[in-house]
Amino acid sequence: MSLADKYFIATCKDILENGVWDKGMNVRPRWEDGTPAYTIKKFGVVHRYNLQEEFPLTTIRKTAWKSAIDEILWMWQKKSNNVKELSSHIWDAWADEEGSIGKAYGYQLGVKHKYKEGLFDQVDRVLFDLKHNPSSRRIITNLYNHSDLNEMALAPCAYSMTFNVTGNKLNGMLNQRSQDMLTAGCGFNEFQYSALLAMMAQVSGFEAGEFIHVIADAHIYDRHIPIVEQLIKREPKAAPIVEIDGDIKDFYKFTVDSFQVKEYQTHDFKEKIEVAV
């Protein structure tokens, strides 16, 4: 059984059986028809993966892994906040007429900050520290910039990545304030940030170690419950094999084609998912 399936099923069951509803509260999200989009949730969910053993990819439902990598490169490599530079349509609902999502994600990663060693944006600072100061406990990125929140189309959900070296392994911990369990599923974010960790490790001379995903608010929307209930009844398949082009030594040279996912067997998933905005 894929570990990503195990975590997804267990977390969804826990939410449905023991979660707390926000019905009756003044919630922000709305369905397309204007109805409040209520959720049932659990606070403080943690998933832990050893990337030497497997990458997180669910099989009870296929993860659009190429779109996941494309999005993480859009943010961390291109440092873009314009959906016209993104191959998928994940962010279209939040973009303005020019395609911008405001001062979010890629914009925050691309802002240069002054350090004693000079000016770096957050991505290049991580790469610098991994090369020159890998024992540091301060290799952290943060996208939740309060001074810019009013100019973001959506406050960052996956907002902080912490990198930490143990021996020859590079480990990473993703902090996420909010996780819609069905729309993206944990698998999308967990795969793309595991891929990011593996890329950072490879270009810095380390092996990918542990990836930890910390979710503050893991929730299922009211209209998504019937689909989730069907999904978690499925029998998971074996985890696929993920390979990365080992010749790449420059983070900015990675592309979607640098990854291969082999023996990825999944269940069909054709249900249309309504998105709350």
N, C-alpha and C positions, 0 to 999 in steps of 0.2 A: 504494500500500500504506500502511495506517495505520502510523505509527511505533511505536505501542503494540504492534501485532502483530509488527513486526520485532524489537523488543526482547524480547518474550515468547518468540518462537520461538528466537531466538539464545541467550537465557539458558538456556532449557530444554535445548536441544541441548548446550550447554556443560556443564551439570550432568550430563546423562546420559552424555556422552562422557568428561568429565574430572573429574567430581566425586568426592568421598570419602564412603564409607559410615560410619555410626556403629554398624553391627552389631557386637555383642559388648560394647558399652558399656552402662552403666546409664542408659538414657534415661528421661526423665520421662513423655512422652506415652504413652497407651495407647489401643488401639482399644476399641470398646464391649464386645467379648468378653474384654477383659483382656490381650490380646496386646500386647507392646511394639510401639510404632509407630516403626520405624526410617526414617531418611532418607538420601538421597544429596544432598550439598550443595556449593556453592561459596561462598567467603568474599570479600566486598568487591565487590559488583556496583553499577554506577552507570548510571542511565538519565537522559538529559538531553532536555528538551523546550523549544521556543520556543512559548509559548502564543499568540503573534501568528500563528503558522502553523497549529497544530492543538492540540486538547486530547487527552490520552491516553485513547482508548477502543478496546478490541480489537474486531475484527469476526469473528475465527475462533470467537469465543464471545461472546455478548452480555453486556455489563456491566450489572448492575442499577443504573443510574446514579441513579435516584431514591432508592433505598435508600442509596446512597453519600452523597448530599447530606444526606439525612435524618439519617444517622449523624454526619456532621461537624457539623451544626447542633445535634444532641443534645449533643455534647461541647463545642463552642466557643461556642454561643449560649445554650443552656439550662444548660450546665455541669452536666449531670446524670450520675449514675452509676446511675440506676434504669431498667431495661429497660421498665418500664411507660410511660415517656415516649418510647419509641422505637417507630416504626411497624413495623420489621422484627423478625425473631426471631434476629438475628445473635448476640446475647449471651445467649440463654436458657440455654445449657448451662453458663454460668459464674455465673448469678445465684442468689441465695439465695431463700428463700420469700417475702421481701418485694420481690424484684425487683432488689436491690442487687448491684453487682459490687464493692462495697467502695470503698476510697479510691483509685480508679483514674480515669484519663482526665478526665471532666468534673469530678470532685471536685477534682483537682489544678489544673485550669484556673481553678476558682472560688475557690480559697483566696487571701485578700488578703495582700499583702506590703507592708512599709514601705519607701518610697523617700523621697528628700529632697523630692520634690514631693507626697508624701502616700501614701495607701493605694490600691493597685491590685491586681486579680487579674491573671493572666498575659495574658488576652485584652485587657483594657482597657489594660494597659501597652503592648502592641504598638500598639494604635490611638493611644495618646497619643504614643508615640515617632515613629510615622509622620507625625503632624501637626506635632509640635513639634521633633523632632530626627531627620529622615530620613537624615542622614549617619552616624548611629550605626552602629557595628559590633557593637552589643550587643542587637539586637532579636531575642531568642531566647526560646523557650518550652521547658520541660523537664518532662516528666511522670514521669521515672524518679527518684522521691524515695525514697532508700534507707530513710529512717526510717519510711515507710508501706508498704513492699513486703509486709510480713507481714500487712497488712490489705487487700490487693488480691486479687481472685479470680484475676487473671492479671496478671503483670508487663507493663507497656505494651510493645507491639511497635513501633508507630510512636510514638516517644517524644520527639522533638525537632524543632522547626521553626525555622529561621533565616531571617529576612527581611533583605533587603539592597537598597538603592535605587541604581540606576545611571541617571543622567539622569532621564528621566521614566518609567522602568520600575521596577516592583517585582518583585524576584526572590525565590525561596524555595527552601530546601533541606530536604528531609525526611530525617531519620535514622531508620532502622528496624532494630532488632536482629535481627528474625526475619521471614521471609516464606515462608509456605506457598504455593508457586507455583500450585497448582491450586485449592484451596478458595476463596480470594478472587482469586487471580491478581494480578499486579502492577497490572492495570488498575483494580481497585476502589480501592485506596489512591491510586494515581497520579491518577485522575480526581478523587476527593474533595478531595485536598489541592491540586490545581490549581484546583479550584473555590473553595476557601478562599482561595488566593492571589489569584484574580481578584476575589473579594468584598472582601478587604482593600485591594486596589489601587483599586478603584472608589470606595470610601467615603473614601479618603485622597487622592484626586486624582491617582493614577498610572495607568499602563497595566500590564496583566499582562505580565511579561517571561519570564524563564526559570524553569522548575521542574526541580529536580534531585532525583532519588530515589537515596539511598545505602542499600544493603541489606547489613548485616553478614553474615547467614547466610541465603542463598537456597537453599531445599531443596525436594525432591520426596519425599513419603512413599512407602514401598514399595508399598502397595496402590493408589497413584495412578498409577504408571508407565504401565500400559496405556492409560489415558485420555489422559495427556499425550502419549504417542507418537502417538495418533490425532489429537489436536488440532493438533500442530505439522506435520502433513502437509497441512493444509487451505490453500487458496489465500486469502490475505487480500483484503479489499475496500477500497475507498477510505475514508478517515477521514470521519466525519460532521461536521456543522457545529454548534457549540455557541454559543448566544446567552444573554445575561444581561440582565435588565431594567435598562436604563441609568438609570432614574429613581430608583433606590434609592440614598440617600446615607447611610443609617444601617445599620451592620452587623447590628443586631438586628431589622431589618425584613425581611431576606431569608427566603424560604421555598423549599421545593422547587419551587413553581410559578414562582419567579423565573427558572428555567432552562428552556431549550428545547433539545432535541437533534433536529436535522433531518437527513434523508437518512442515517439510521443503518441500514445493511443488514448483517445478520449471518448466520452459519451457525446452524442449529439445534443445540441442546445439551440433550439429555434425560437424559444419564447421571446416576445418583444418586451423589453424592460422600459417602463415609464420612468423618466428621470425627474426628480424633484429639484427645483432651482430656487 
